[in-house]
Amino acid sequence: MTTSLHSPVPPAGPAAAPGSDFARLSQRIAAAGLFRRRPRYYAVRLSLVSMAFVGGWAVFLALGDRWWQLGVAVVMAVVFGQIALVTHDVAHRQVFRGRRASEIGGRLFGNLGIGMSYGWWMTKHTRHHANPNHEELDPDVAPDILVWSQDQARAATGVPRFMGRHQAWLFFPLLTLEGFNLHVSSVRALRSATMKRRGAEAGLLTAHLALYLGALFLVLSPGKALAFLFVHQAVFGVYLGCTFAPNHKGMPTLTGDARPDFLRRQVLTSRNVRGGRVTDVLLGGLNYQIEHHLFPHLPTPHLRRAQVIVRAYCAEIGVPYHETGLVASYGEALRHLHRVGEPLRAARRRP
């Protein structure tokens, strides 16, 4: 088992029998009424996000071929990020009770709205929730471009080996490509035989691409269209990265058979971010990452109240509960990235 900034994750044992501690916590959350649905909240939230999306494109059309459109690109990048967060809640069935309604909503917001395959993301995100920060099982800590542990650094070849030496410095610049990466990964996933409703996924992604690029190149000159495209996707990628990076990066990682019970597996690999209502809106409730991982179906507006219960319960049973400020969370993640790249820097220094 590999760890990073905090105490090692303890293995499951008699005192951490699977389900026991979590069952007692679930009873407390249920007793507080936090499992009840919030249809009015989501009706308002989805309406506001949809109005921002339509309004942003209306301003785009009204402005025409002007460089002021780069400001619209920045605003629309934030709107796209908010749609991604809404899609996340839909995928976890926080919004609609039924699976079919959730899938339809997810594909409309994800595929058609922002050009991200709902099916691809859902498969990836489900694996992440089942085994957060497990180096062999969580796709979010796979050594793709960056490495997330010193063991991964020692075994790295090719691009991860080259990038890993200075990955802490490269992390935020690389986020400018994350928006493009989401689109490319979504299209590539269509070739998978396991993709459900591949025709619908492909059709909606194609419609998004045609409408998006068509609007840019019909309204703007080629130079302005390309500038809008880069600014919009770059800011979108940075916003998404800044939303998801504080959640697990720099927290303990697991390897091999190291699988604590469910409660400890979720709490000890997750980080909460302190903040007020503005932080809640900007991060879409993911600043309560511990509570979200324990109860993925819990409606976002209930996470703040659930935190009080979960934090007290973790103190009661002796499970470390980590939370920090937003800027400090990025610092922890970057220091972790720098530390795990040390074997690569050391290897380069050797004669």
C-alpha positions as CSV (number, residue, x, y, z in Angstrom):
1,M,0.0,0.0,0.0
2,T,1.3,3.4,-0.9
3,T,0.5,6.6,1.0
4,S,1.0,10.3,0.5
5,L,0.4,13.2,2.7
6,H,-1.4,11.6,5.6
7,S,-1.4,8.5,7.8
8,P,-1.4,5.2,6.0
9,V,-4.8,3.7,5.3
10,P,-5.3,0.9,7.8
11,P,-6.3,-2.5,6.5
12,A,-9.7,-3.9,7.2
13,G,-9.9,-5.8,10.5
14,P,-12.3,-7.0,13.1
15,A,-13.0,-3.5,14.3
16,A,-13.8,-2.4,10.7
17,A,-16.0,-5.2,9.5
18,P,-17.4,-4.4,6.1
19,G,-20.7,-2.5,6.5
20,S,-20.9,-2.3,10.2
21,D,-19.6,1.2,10.9
22,F,-21.1,2.4,7.7
23,A,-24.5,0.9,8.5
24,R,-24.6,2.8,11.8
25,L,-23.7,6.0,10.0
26,S,-26.4,5.4,7.4
27,Q,-29.0,5.1,10.2
28,R,-28.0,8.5,11.5
29,I,-28.1,10.1,8.1
30,A,-31.6,8.5,7.5
31,A,-32.8,9.7,10.9
32,A,-31.9,13.3,10.0
33,G,-34.1,13.0,6.9
34,L,-31.2,13.6,4.5
35,F,-32.0,10.8,2.0
36,R,-35.2,12.6,0.9
37,R,-35.2,14.0,-2.6
38,R,-35.1,17.7,-3.4
39,P,-37.1,18.1,-6.6
40,R,-37.6,21.9,-6.2
41,Y,-33.9,22.5,-5.7
42,Y,-33.0,20.6,-8.8
43,A,-35.8,22.2,-10.8
44,V,-34.4,25.6,-10.0
45,R,-30.8,24.6,-10.5
46,L,-31.4,22.9,-13.8
47,S,-33.5,25.9,-15.0
48,L,-30.8,28.4,-14.0
49,V,-28.0,26.4,-15.7
50,S,-30.2,25.9,-18.8
51,M,-31.0,29.6,-19.0
52,A,-27.3,30.5,-18.6
53,F,-26.5,28.1,-21.5
54,V,-29.1,29.6,-23.8
55,G,-28.5,33.1,-22.7
56,G,-24.7,32.8,-23.3
57,W,-25.2,31.6,-26.9
58,A,-27.8,34.3,-27.4
59,V,-25.1,36.9,-26.4
60,F,-22.7,35.1,-28.7
61,L,-25.0,35.5,-31.7
62,A,-25.8,39.1,-30.8
63,L,-22.2,40.2,-30.6
64,G,-21.2,38.9,-34.0
65,D,-17.7,38.9,-35.4
66,R,-15.9,40.8,-32.6
67,W,-13.0,40.1,-30.3
68,W,-15.3,40.7,-27.3
69,Q,-16.4,37.1,-28.0
70,L,-13.3,35.9,-26.0
71,G,-15.1,37.2,-22.9
72,V,-18.1,35.2,-23.8
73,A,-15.8,32.2,-24.3
74,V,-14.7,32.5,-20.6
75,V,-18.2,32.8,-19.3
76,M,-19.4,29.9,-21.4
77,A,-16.5,27.8,-20.1
78,V,-17.9,28.3,-16.6
79,V,-21.4,27.5,-17.8
80,F,-20.1,24.3,-19.4
81,G,-18.4,23.4,-16.1
82,Q,-21.7,23.9,-14.3
83,I,-23.5,21.7,-16.8
84,A,-20.8,19.0,-16.2
85,L,-21.5,19.3,-12.4
86,V,-25.3,18.9,-13.1
87,T,-24.6,15.9,-15.3
88,H,-22.6,14.4,-12.4
89,D,-25.6,14.8,-10.1
90,V,-27.9,13.3,-12.7
91,A,-25.6,10.3,-13.2
92,H,-25.8,9.6,-9.4
93,R,-29.6,9.7,-9.6
94,Q,-29.8,12.6,-7.3
95,V,-32.1,14.4,-9.7
96,F,-34.4,11.7,-11.2
97,R,-35.5,8.6,-9.3
98,G,-35.5,6.3,-12.3
99,R,-32.5,5.0,-14.2
100,R,-34.0,5.7,-17.7
101,A,-34.8,9.3,-16.8
102,S,-31.3,9.8,-15.4
103,E,-29.7,8.3,-18.6
104,I,-31.8,10.6,-20.9
105,G,-31.0,13.6,-18.8
106,G,-27.3,12.7,-18.6
107,R,-27.0,12.3,-22.4
108,L,-28.8,15.5,-23.1
109,F,-26.7,17.6,-20.7
110,G,-23.5,15.6,-21.3
111,N,-23.4,14.5,-24.9
112,L,-25.5,17.2,-26.5
113,G,-24.8,20.1,-24.1
114,I,-21.1,19.9,-23.6
115,G,-19.9,17.1,-25.9
116,M,-18.9,14.6,-23.2
117,S,-20.0,11.0,-23.5
118,Y,-22.3,10.2,-20.6
119,G,-21.7,6.4,-21.1
120,W,-18.0,6.7,-21.2
121,W,-17.9,9.0,-18.1
122,M,-20.4,6.9,-16.2
123,T,-18.3,3.8,-16.6
124,K,-15.1,5.6,-15.6
125,H,-16.7,7.3,-12.6
126,T,-18.4,4.2,-11.3
127,R,-15.0,2.5,-11.2
128,H,-13.6,5.5,-9.3
129,H,-16.3,5.4,-6.7
130,A,-15.9,1.7,-6.1
131,N,-12.1,2.0,-5.5
132,P,-11.0,5.6,-5.0
133,N,-7.3,6.2,-5.2
134,H,-6.5,2.5,-5.8
135,E,-3.6,2.5,-8.3
136,E,-4.8,-0.7,-10.2
137,L,-8.5,-0.1,-10.0
138,D,-9.2,3.6,-10.0
139,P,-8.9,5.0,-13.6
140,D,-8.4,8.5,-12.1
141,V,-5.0,7.6,-10.7
142,A,-3.8,5.5,-13.7
143,P,-0.3,6.7,-14.9
144,D,-1.5,8.1,-18.2
145,I,0.4,11.4,-18.5
146,L,1.1,12.0,-14.8
147,V,2.2,9.6,-12.1
148,W,0.4,9.5,-8.7
149,S,2.8,7.4,-6.6
150,Q,6.6,6.8,-6.4
151,D,6.0,3.2,-7.5
152,Q,4.3,4.4,-10.6
153,A,7.1,6.9,-11.2
154,R,9.8,4.1,-10.9
155,A,7.8,2.0,-13.4
156,A,7.0,4.8,-15.8
157,T,8.1,4.9,-19.4
158,G,7.5,7.2,-22.3
159,V,5.4,10.4,-21.7
160,P,4.7,9.8,-18.0
161,R,8.4,9.3,-17.3
162,F,9.2,12.5,-19.2
163,M,6.4,14.6,-17.6
164,G,6.7,13.1,-14.2
165,R,10.0,14.8,-13.4
166,H,8.3,18.3,-13.3
167,Q,4.6,17.3,-13.1
168,A,3.8,19.7,-10.2
169,W,4.8,22.6,-12.4
170,L,3.0,21.3,-15.4
171,F,-0.2,20.3,-13.7
172,F,-2.2,23.5,-14.2
173,P,-0.9,24.2,-17.7
174,L,-1.9,20.6,-18.6
175,L,-5.4,21.3,-17.4
176,T,-5.9,23.7,-20.3
177,L,-6.0,20.5,-22.5
178,E,-8.5,18.7,-20.3
179,G,-11.5,20.0,-22.2
180,F,-10.1,18.7,-25.5
181,N,-9.2,15.4,-23.8
182,L,-12.8,14.9,-22.7
183,H,-14.1,15.3,-26.2
184,V,-11.4,13.0,-27.7
185,S,-12.0,10.3,-25.0
186,S,-15.7,10.5,-25.6
187,V,-15.3,9.9,-29.3
188,R,-12.8,7.1,-28.8
189,A,-15.1,5.4,-26.4
190,L,-17.7,5.0,-29.1
191,R,-15.6,2.2,-30.5
192,S,-16.0,0.1,-27.4
193,A,-18.4,-2.8,-27.7
194,T,-19.5,-2.3,-24.1
195,M,-20.8,1.2,-24.8
196,K,-24.6,1.2,-24.1
197,R,-26.9,2.9,-26.6
198,R,-23.9,3.7,-28.9
199,G,-26.1,5.1,-31.6
200,A,-27.7,7.7,-29.3
201,E,-24.3,8.5,-27.8
202,A,-22.8,9.0,-31.3
203,G,-25.7,10.9,-32.6
204,L,-25.8,13.4,-29.8
205,L,-22.0,13.9,-29.8
206,T,-22.2,14.5,-33.6
207,A,-25.0,17.0,-33.1
208,H,-23.0,18.9,-30.4
209,L,-19.9,19.0,-32.6
210,A,-21.8,20.2,-35.6
211,L,-23.8,22.9,-33.7
212,Y,-20.7,24.1,-31.7
213,L,-18.2,24.4,-34.6
214,G,-20.9,25.5,-37.0
215,A,-21.8,28.4,-34.7
216,L,-18.2,29.4,-34.3
217,F,-17.2,29.4,-37.9
218,L,-20.5,30.9,-39.2
219,V,-20.5,33.8,-36.8
220,L,-16.8,34.5,-36.4
221,S,-13.9,34.8,-38.8
222,P,-11.6,31.8,-38.9
223,G,-9.0,33.5,-36.6
224,K,-11.5,34.6,-34.1
225,A,-13.3,31.2,-34.2
226,L,-10.0,29.3,-33.4
227,A,-9.3,31.8,-30.6
228,F,-12.7,31.3,-29.1
229,L,-12.3,27.6,-29.4
230,F,-9.0,27.5,-27.6
231,V,-10.0,30.0,-24.8
232,H,-13.3,28.3,-24.2
233,Q,-12.0,24.8,-24.0
234,A,-8.9,25.8,-22.1
235,V,-10.8,27.6,-19.4
236,F,-13.4,24.8,-19.3
237,G,-10.6,22.3,-18.7
238,V,-9.0,24.4,-16.0
239,Y,-12.3,24.9,-14.2
240,L,-13.1,21.2,-14.3
241,G,-9.6,20.3,-13.1
242,C,-9.8,22.9,-10.3
243,T,-13.2,21.3,-9.3
244,F,-12.0,17.7,-9.2
245,A,-8.3,18.0,-8.2
246,P,-8.9,18.9,-4.5
247,N,-11.0,15.8,-3.9
248,H,-8.4,13.0,-3.9
249,K,-5.1,14.2,-5.3
250,G,-2.4,14.0,-2.6
251,M,-4.5,11.7,-0.4
252,P,-3.4,8.1,0.5
253,T,-3.4,5.7,-2.4
254,L,-4.0,1.9,-2.3
255,T,-2.3,-1.0,-4.1
256,G,-2.9,-4.7,-4.4
257,D,-5.1,-6.3,-1.8
258,A,-5.2,-3.2,0.4
259,R,-8.9,-2.7,0.6
260,P,-10.2,-1.4,3.9
261,D,-13.9,-1.6,4.7
262,F,-16.2,0.7,2.7
263,L,-16.4,3.6,5.2
264,R,-12.6,3.8,5.6
265,R,-12.0,3.3,1.9
266,Q,-14.0,6.3,1.1
267,V,-13.1,8.6,4.0
268,L,-9.4,8.1,4.2
269,T,-8.8,8.7,0.4
270,S,-11.0,11.8,0.2
271,R,-10.5,15.4,1.1
272,N,-13.1,18.0,2.0
273,V,-12.7,21.7,1.1
274,R,-13.9,24.3,3.6
275,G,-15.9,27.3,2.3
276,G,-19.2,29.0,2.2
277,R,-22.1,29.1,-0.2
278,V,-19.9,30.4,-3.0
279,T,-17.6,27.5,-2.7
280,D,-20.6,25.1,-2.7
281,V,-21.8,26.7,-6.0
282,L,-18.4,26.8,-7.7
283,L,-17.5,23.2,-6.8
284,G,-21.0,21.9,-7.2
285,G,-21.1,20.3,-3.7
286,L,-18.0,18.3,-4.5
287,N,-16.2,20.2,-1.7
288,Y,-18.1,17.7,0.5
289,Q,-16.2,14.9,-1.1
290,I,-16.2,12.6,1.9
291,E,-20.0,12.7,2.3
292,H,-20.5,12.4,-1.5
293,H,-18.4,9.3,-1.6
294,L,-20.1,7.7,1.3
295,F,-23.6,8.5,0.0
296,P,-23.4,9.2,-3.8
297,H,-27.2,9.4,-4.1
298,L,-27.5,12.1,-1.4
299,P,-28.8,15.4,-2.9
300,T,-26.2,18.1,-3.1
301,P,-28.1,20.6,-0.7
302,H,-28.0,17.9,2.0
303,L,-24.3,17.4,2.0
304,R,-23.6,20.4,4.2
305,R,-25.8,19.0,7.0
306,A,-24.5,15.5,6.4
307,Q,-20.9,16.7,7.0
308,V,-21.7,17.6,10.6
309,I,-22.9,14.0,11.2
310,V,-20.1,12.3,9.3
311,R,-17.4,14.3,10.9
312,A,-18.6,13.7,14.4
313,Y,-19.1,10.0,13.7
314,C,-15.5,9.7,12.3
315,A,-14.2,11.3,15.5
316,E,-16.3,8.9,17.5
317,I,-14.9,5.7,15.9
318,G,-11.3,7.1,15.4
319,V,-11.2,7.5,11.6
320,P,-9.2,10.5,10.4
321,Y,-11.3,13.1,8.6
322,H,-9.4,15.5,6.5
323,E,-10.6,18.9,5.3
324,T,-8.7,22.0,4.3
325,G,-9.2,25.3,2.5
326,L,-9.4,25.5,-1.3
327,V,-6.0,27.0,-1.9
328,A,-4.4,24.7,0.7
329,S,-5.9,21.7,-1.1
330,Y,-4.2,22.6,-4.3
331,G,-0.9,23.0,-2.4
332,E,-1.3,19.6,-0.9
333,A,-1.9,18.1,-4.4
334,L,1.0,19.9,-6.0
335,R,3.4,18.9,-3.2
336,H,2.3,15.3,-3.6
337,L,2.9,15.5,-7.3
338,H,6.4,16.9,-6.8
339,R,7.2,14.3,-4.2
340,V,6.2,11.3,-6.2
341,G,8.3,12.5,-9.2
342,E,11.5,12.4,-7.1
343,P,12.6,9.0,-8.3
344,L,12.5,10.3,-11.9
345,R,14.5,13.3,-11.0
346,A,17.0,11.2,-9.0
347,A,17.4,8.8,-11.9
348,R,18.2,11.7,-14.3
349,R,20.8,13.1,-11.9
350,R,22.7,9.8,-11.8
351,P,25.8,9.6,-14.1
